C-alpha cells in the first residue's frame, strides 16, 4: 500500500516541505522498526516532519492547496504511528486532522464553503476525506468510541477508486453508522426504536454491490469488507438480544438465528479473503476484515486460515498493530477453549482489549 500512497502524495510533496518530510519520516520509521540501526535517523526525520507541519499550519490565510498538503502530511504521520503501534501519537494526529478539516475553506461557485465541504471540490480533497474516514471509522471500532466526524461528508464521493478500499469506500459509511448505533433509550430519538436503525443499515450493507467491471481481486477485497461490516453490525444486535430476550420480537429474529447468520457471513467473508492473493496490493488492507471475522469463527480450520494470513502480512510488513492483532486473537482462542471446558460467559476480543495495556488499531 505504500507504493499507492506515494503515487498520491509525491506530486503534492514537490511543493510542500511538510509533506516531503512526513514521507521521509514514514519511510525511516518503518525501516527502524525492522533495523534498529535506523532509530536515530527515524527520530530526526520525525522531528523535522513535526516542525515542518507545525510551521505549515501556523501560517495565516491558508489556501485550499496548503490545507490539503498539511492534511496529507498529518495523515502520513498518523499512518506511521499505526505501523509503530503508538496509539496516543496516532490519535493526536487524527484529532489534528479533524481540526484541519473543520477549519478548511474554499470558494465554490462564488460562495465561501467551509469544513469538509470545502475539500470535496478537488480530487485531492476527496482523497483526503476518504483517507481520514478510513482511520477515523475503522480505528474507532476497536477503541469503542464514535467517529470524530459524522461520515455524512462521504456522501457522493465514495464512487472514486480509493488506495485503501478500492471500490468499497461506501462500506465505511455503513461501518460508521454501525459504530454510532446505540441501543440505550437515552440516545434514541423519540418515537424511533433502535431496531429500525439496525435493520436500515443491515439492508444497505446487504444490497451493496461492486460497480460493474470491477477486477476480481478488488471485488473480493470489497466483499470482505462488506462481510466484516455485517459481522460488526450483527455483533451490535447480539448485545441487545443478550441483554433483553423480549427484543427478539421487535427485531424479528432470535439469538440462535442471529448466531447462525453470523457464521454464514463469517464463512463468506473468509471465502472472499481467500480470493485475494497474498502478494496482491489489495491484501494490505485486509487486517480489519480478518480480525473481525476471526473474532467469530468456531472452526479450527477457519482460525488457522486467519492466523496464517495475518502471519504472512506481519512477516511482510513488521507492523506492530498486526502483531498485536495476532496476540489478541491467540488469547481469545485460548479463552474460548477454557470456556468450552468450564462454561461461563463467552469470551470476546472487546473484553481482552479493555483489560489490555494498549488499544489495538486495525487501520
N, C-alpha and C positions, 0 to 999 in steps of 0.2 A: 504493500500500500504506500510505502514511502516514495516509490517512483511516481505513482499517480499524483501524490500530494505535491511533489517537486514540480511536475508539469503545471500545476495550478499556481504555485507560489512564485516560481522563478521569474516570470515576466514582471510581477509586481516588485520583486526583490531588487531588480536592477536600479530602481529609483527610490528604494526605501532602505536605509541603513538598519532600521529596527527589524525589518523582516529578514534582511540578509543575515544579521547577527542571530536571529532566532533560528534560522535554518542551520547555521553553524553549531549553535548550542544543542539543537536536536540531534545532529549527527554525532557530535563529540560525546554527548551524554550517552547515546546508545553504544558507542564504541567503548566508553569507560565501564559500562555495565558488563561487557564481555572481556575487556582487558583493563585491569586496574591501573596500568601504566599511563592511561589517558585521563586519570582522575583529575589531576591538576589542570590539564588543558580544558577539560569539560567545565570545571568550576570557573575558570577565567572566561570561557565563552559564555557561560550562563550569566555571569556578572555583567559582561558587555551587553548582552541581549536585554537584560532588565534595565540597564542605564539608557540604552537607545529607545526602548519602549517608553520609559518614563519621560524622556525628553520629547518624544513624538506626541504623546497625549497631553502634555502640558502646554503645547503651543496654542495660542488663541486663534480664533477664526478657522477652525478645522474645515477643510474641504471634504467632499464626499470621498474622493480618492484617498486622502490622508486617513480618514476614518476607516476605510476598507483595509488599508495596509496595516494600520495599528491593530485592527481586529484580527487580521491574518497572523500577525506576529504573536498576538496573545494566544490564539488557538494552537499555533505551533508549539509554544512553550507549554501550554496545557497538555498537549499530546505527549510531549517529552516527559512530563511528570507522571503521566499514566504509565508509561513504559518503565519508569524507575520505581513505581509503586508509592509515590508520595501523595497521599490523599489530600493533605492540607494545602500543599502548594497547588495541586490540581484544582481544588475548589476555589482557591483565591483567584486563579486565572479565569475560572468560569464566571465568578461573580464580577470580575473586572470586565470580561467580555459582555456580560449582561448590561452593565452600566454604559459601556461604549455604544451598544446597540440602542439603548434608550436615549442617548444623547445625540445620535446621528440625525442629520437633517439635510435635505436637498430640495432643489427646485424641480418640480414635476408639472409640466404644462402651465407654467407661470405661477404655481402655488407652492408655498413652503410646506413640505411634508416632513414629519418628524418620526423618530423611533424606527422600528423595524420596517415600516412602510417606506422609509427613505432609502433603504438598501435594496428594495425589491425591483428598482428600475434598471439595475445593471446586472449582467451575468455574474460578475464577481461578488456583488452584494447578495444575490440569491444563493450563490455557493456558500458564502459565509453563514447565512441564516440556516441552511441545511446542516452545515458542519457544527454550528453551535447547538442546534436542536439534537443532533446525534449524541453529543456529550451530555447535554442537559437532561434529556429524556432517558436515555439508556443508563447514564450514570446514576440517576436518582432512583432507578428501580431497586438497586441493592442498598442504596442509602436509606430507603424507606421514607423519602420526602417527595413533595410535589416539585415539578419542574420550576425553575426560577422564572421562566416566561411561559405564559399560556401559548400552546402551539398553534394558535389561530394564524400567526404570521406565515405559516407554511402553506396556507390556502392558495391554490393555483400556481405553486412553484415546485411541486413535487413531481411534475411530469418530466423534468430535465434529468439527465443522467447524473448520478452522484458518485463521487470517488469512494464513499464508504458503502452505500447500499445499492448502487447501481440503479435499477428501476423501481426500487421498493421504498423510496422516501416517504410515500404516503403511509406506510406501516408505522412510521414514527408518530404520526398524528394519533393513530389508534392506541399505541402504547402510552403516549402522553395522556390521552383521555382516560385510559385504564388506571394509570398512576393517580389521577385526580379523583377517581371514584371513591366515595366514602359511603359506608353503609350506616354511619351514625345519623340518627334522625336530626341532630343539630345542624348537619351540613346539607340536608336535603331541602330543596325548595318546597314551599307549601303546596300541597296538592300533587306532588310528583313523587312516586315511590321509586326507590333506587333500582328496583328490578327493571324499570323502563330504561334507565340509563345503561344498565348492563346489557340488556337484550339489544339495544340500539347499536352499541359498539360491537357486540358479537356479530350482528347481521352485517355490519360494514366490513369487518375483517373477513368473514366467510365469503362475501361477494366480491372481494378484491381479486383481480387477476392481472397478470403481467400484460403489458402492451403487446400487440401483435408484432411478430418478428423478433422478439427478444431472444438472443442466443441461449442455447440450452443451459450453459453453466450459470449465466446471470439469472436465468429463470429459476434454477434450483436454489441459488442463494436467496433469491427473493421469497420463494415459498418456504424456505427455512425460517426466515424472519416472520412471515405470516403465521407459521405454526407456533413460533415462540410467543408471538403476540396473543394467540388464542390460549396457549398454556397459561400465560400470565393472567389473562382475564378469568379463566376458569379457576385459577387459584384464589382470586379475589372472591369469586362466587362461593367457593368451597368454605371459606372462612365464615360467610354468612349462614350457610346451611348448617355448619357445625355448631354455630352459636345459637341458632333458632330453628328447630326441626319443623315448625309450622311454616317457615318461609318457603318450603318446597312447593306449597300450593300456589304461592304468589309467583314464584319463578318458573313454575311449570316443569320442574324436574326434581328428582330425589338425589340424595348424596351418592347413592350407588350408581345411578345413571350418569351423574356428572363425572364420577371417577372413571367409569367406562369410556366416556367421551375423551377424557384426558389421555387415557392410554392409547386410544386411536390416534389422537393428534400427535402424541409423542412419537409413535411409530412412523407416521407420515413425515414428521419433521426430520427424524433421523434418516429416513429414506432420501429426503431432499439434500441433506448434508452429504450423504454418501455419493450423490451425483456431482458434487463439486470436487474436482481433482485436488490432491494435496499440494501440488505445485502451481495451482492457478492463483492469480492475484485475488480473486473473489474469496478465497479461503481465509484471507487475513481478517475478514470482518465477521467471522462465524463464532467468535467467543461467546457472544450473548445467546444465540440460539442453542449452542452446545451446552452451556451452563444451565439455562432454563429447562431444557429437555431432560438433562441428566438429573435434575432435582426431582423428577417424577418417574424415572424408569424403575421397573420392578424386575426386569430380567437381567441376568448376569451378562449375557451376550451384548445387550444394549449398553450396559455400564462399561464393559471393556471397549466397545467401539468408541464411546465418547472419550474415555481416558486416553485411548490410543491417538485420537485426532488432536486432543489438547496437548499431548506429549510431543507430537510432531510439530505442532505450532510453536511450542516453547523451545524445542531444540533449534528451530529455525530462527527465532527472534530473541529469545532470552529475556522476554519482558516479565517484570515482577508480577504484574496483575494476572498473567497466565499461570505462573507457578502457584500463586495464591489460590486461584480458582481450583487448581488440581488438589491442593491441600484441603480446601473446604469440602470438596466433593468426596475425597477419600475419607475424611472424618464423618461425613454424612452416611456413607456406605457402612462404616463400622457401627455407627449408632443404630442403623436400620437392622443390622444383624443382631445386635443386643436386644432391640425391641421385639424381634421375631421370637427370641428365647424367653425374655422376661415379661413381655407385654408392656402396656403403658402407652403414653401419648406418642403419636407419630413424630419422629424427628424431622426437622425441616432446616434448610440452609439459612433461613432468616434467623432462626434461633442461634445457630452457630456464629453468624456474623455479629449478632447483637452482643454475644458474650466474648467475641474475639478481640484481639488487641488493635486491629486496624480494619477499616472498611475495605470492601472489595469493589473495584471499578471494572466494569465489563466493556469499556469502550476501547 
